[in-house]
Amino acid sequence: MRDPNPRGMAVIILYFGHGKGKTSACLGQALRALGHRYRVAFGQYIKRPNRAGEQSMLKRLLREDFFANGCGFVKNATDLTKHRAAAQAMLAWAEEKAEHCWLLIIDEALYALEYGLLSEQDLRHLCGLCRTKGCHLVLSGRTAPPWLLALSDTATRLEEEKHPFASGGKAVLGIDY
């Protein structure tokens, strides 16, 4: 592996919005860094382990640097305790990985923030830790609050123009998950 961050200050990148492609953008970012032989850690909030097609490849490529421990989407308030515990476990994992990786990607972290599973303070701390350690950070999800947009270096909003879900279409294995 290469030096953790030969260029200095770490950058914070956001992929957010209501359009399809946030996880795909995160995966592309991971592949680019891996192609340069940088150490990448990739975590997924919300998504259950062994459900999405990218998870099997990420496990093979990243081994212990991949972690998915989600409980699915938050459907009601009674589920918040288990979701919050899973989010806090992911946060602890991410903080440990920030110490050693060149790039840390937390897919769907903005969902966890939106649902109150993580606090603003949690994400601010992770951003600060990554900056201090020289670990680039990528976060994705639907909504990026103004404070996080201001803190980020790059922010890309993905907006839906057309999607089969809008007319009752089903998710397609290998395309949507």
PASE-409691 format. One record per residue (C-alpha): residue number from 1; residue in one letter; chain; x, y, z. Coordinates in steps of 0.25 Angstrom, whole numbers, plus 5000, padded with zeros to 4 digits. Example, Ala and Ser with C-alpha at 12.3 -4.5 7.8 and 13.67 -1.06 7.14 Angstrom:
PASE-409691
  num  residuo  cadena    c1    c2    c3
    1        a       A  5049  4982  5031
    2        s       A  5055  4996  5029
end
This chain:
PASE-409691
  num  residuo  cadena    c1    c2    c3
    1        m       A  5000  5000  5000
    2        r       A  5004  5014  4998
    3        d       A  5006  5025  5008
    4        p       A  4993  5029  5015
    5        n       A  4992  5042  5009
    6        p       A  5004  5048  5001
    7        r       A  4996  5060  4997
    8        g       A  4993  5066  5011
    9        m       A  4979  5070  5015
   10        a       A  4968  5060  5014
   11        v       A  4956  5064  5006
   12        i       A  4941  5061  5009
   13        i       A  4932  5057  4998
   14        l       A  4917  5056  4998
   15        y       A  4908  5049  4988
   16        f       A  4894  5052  4992
   17        g       A  4880  5054  4986
   18        h       A  4867  5047  4982
   19        g       A  4873  5041  4969
   20        k       A  4879  5027  4967
   21        g       A  4894  5026  4967
   22        k       A  4899  5030  4981
   23        t       A  4904  5016  4984
   24        s       A  4910  5014  4970
   25        a       A  4917  5027  4971
   26        c       A  4923  5022  4985
   27        l       A  4927  5009  4978
   28        g       A  4934  5017  4966
   29        q       A  4942  5025  4976
   30        a       A  4946  5012  4983
   31        l       A  4951  5006  4971
   32        r       A  4959  5018  4966
   33        a       A  4966  5018  4979
   34        l       A  4969  5003  4979
   35        g       A  4974  5004  4965
   36        h       A  4985  5013  4971
   37        r       A  4987  5003  4982
   38        y       A  4982  5012  4993
   39        r       A  4975  5006  5005
   40        v       A  4960  5007  5005
   41        a       A  4950  5004  5016
   42        f       A  4935  5004  5011
   43        g       A  4924  5003  5021
   44        q       A  4909  5003  5019
   45        y       A  4898  5008  5028
   46        i       A  4884  5003  5026
   47        k       A  4887  4992  5016
   48        r       A  4886  4978  5022
   49        p       A  4898  4969  5021
   50        n       A  4898  4960  5009
   51        r       A  4886  4966  5002
   52        a       A  4892  4976  4991
   53        g       A  4901  4971  4980
   54        e       A  4912  4980  4982
   55        q       A  4914  4974  4996
   56        s       A  4920  4961  4992
   57        m       A  4930  4968  4983
   58        l       A  4934  4978  4994
   59        k       A  4936  4966  5004
   60        r       A  4946  4960  4994
   61        l       A  4953  4972  4991
   62        l       A  4954  4979  5004
   63        r       A  4952  4967  5014
   64        e       A  4952  4974  5028
   65        d       A  4952  4988  5022
   66        f       A  4937  4985  5018
   67        f       A  4926  4986  5028
   68        a       A  4911  4985  5026
   69        n       A  4902  4984  5038
   70        g       A  4889  4991  5035
   71        c       A  4875  4987  5039
   72        g       A  4868  4992  5026
   73        f       A  4860  5004  5025
   74        v       A  4854  5010  5038
   75        k       A  4840  5007  5037
   76        n       A  4834  5011  5050
   77        a       A  4839  5017  5064
   78        t       A  4839  5004  5071
   79        d       A  4851  5000  5062
   80        l       A  4860  5012  5065
   81        t       A  4867  5005  5077
   82        k       A  4873  4994  5068
   83        h       A  4876  5004  5057
   84        r       A  4883  5013  5066
   85        a       A  4891  5002  5072
   86        a       A  4895  4998  5058
   87        a       A  4899  5012  5054
   88        q       A  4907  5014  5066
   89        a       A  4915  5001  5063
   90        m       A  4917  5006  5049
   91        l       A  4922  5019  5055
   92        a       A  4932  5012  5064
   93        w       A  4937  5004  5052
   94        a       A  4939  5016  5043
   95        e       A  4946  5024  5054
   96        e       A  4956  5012  5055
   97        k       A  4958  5011  5040
   98        a       A  4960  5026  5039
   99        e       A  4973  5023  5046
  100        h       A  4979  5014  5036
  101        c       A  4972  5016  5022
  102        w       A  4974  5026  5011
  103        l       A  4960  5026  5007
  104        l       A  4948  5024  5016
  105        i       A  4934  5022  5010
  106        i       A  4921  5022  5018
  107        d       A  4910  5019  5009
  108        e       A  4896  5024  5014
  109        a       A  4902  5031  5026
  110        l       A  4893  5043  5022
  111        y       A  4881  5034  5024
  112        a       A  4886  5031  5038
  113        l       A  4887  5045  5041
  114        e       A  4873  5048  5035
  115        y       A  4867  5037  5044
  116        g       A  4874  5042  5056
  117        l       A  4882  5030  5057
  118        l       A  4895  5038  5057
  119        s       A  4896  5052  5062
  120        e       A  4902  5065  5055
  121        q       A  4913  5064  5066
  122        d       A  4915  5049  5062
  123        l       A  4918  5053  5047
  124        r       A  4925  5066  5051
  125        h       A  4935  5057  5060
  126        l       A  4937  5047  5048
  127        c       A  4940  5058  5038
  128        g       A  4950  5065  5048
  129        l       A  4956  5051  5051
  130        c       A  4958  5048  5036
  131        r       A  4964  5062  5033
  132        t       A  4974  5060  5045
  133        k       A  4978  5046  5040
  134        g       A  4979  5050  5026
  135        c       A  4968  5040  5022
  136        h       A  4959  5045  5011
  137        l       A  4944  5043  5014
  138        v       A  4932  5040  5005
  139        l       A  4918  5041  5011
  140        s       A  4905  5038  5003
  141        g       A  4890  5038  5005
  142        r       A  4878  5046  5002
  143        t       A  4879  5059  5009
  144        a       A  4891  5067  5012
  145        p       A  4889  5078  5023
  146        p       A  4895  5092  5021
  147        w       A  4906  5090  5031
  148        l       A  4911  5078  5025
  149        l       A  4910  5084  5011
  150        a       A  4919  5096  5017
  151        l       A  4929  5086  5023
  152        s       A  4930  5077  5010
  153        d       A  4940  5080  4999
  154        t       A  4932  5073  4988
  155        a       A  4917  5071  4988
  156        t       A  4909  5065  4977
  157        r       A  4894  5064  4976
  158        l       A  4888  5053  4969
  159        e       A  4874  5056  4964
  160        e       A  4864  5047  4958
  161        e       A  4859  5050  4944
  162        k       A  4852  5037  4942
  163        h       A  4851  5024  4949
  164        p       A  4842  5011  4948
  165        f       A  4838  5012  4963
  166        a       A  4830  5025  4960
  167        s       A  4820  5016  4952
  168        g       A  4820  5004  4961
  169        g       A  4832  4997  4955
  170        k       A  4840  4987  4964
  171        a       A  4855  4987  4968
  172        v       A  4863  4979  4958
  173        l       A  4874  4970  4964
  174        g       A  4888  4974  4959
  175        i       A  4883  4988  4955
  176        d       A  4876  4994  4968
  177        y       A  4882  4985  4978
end
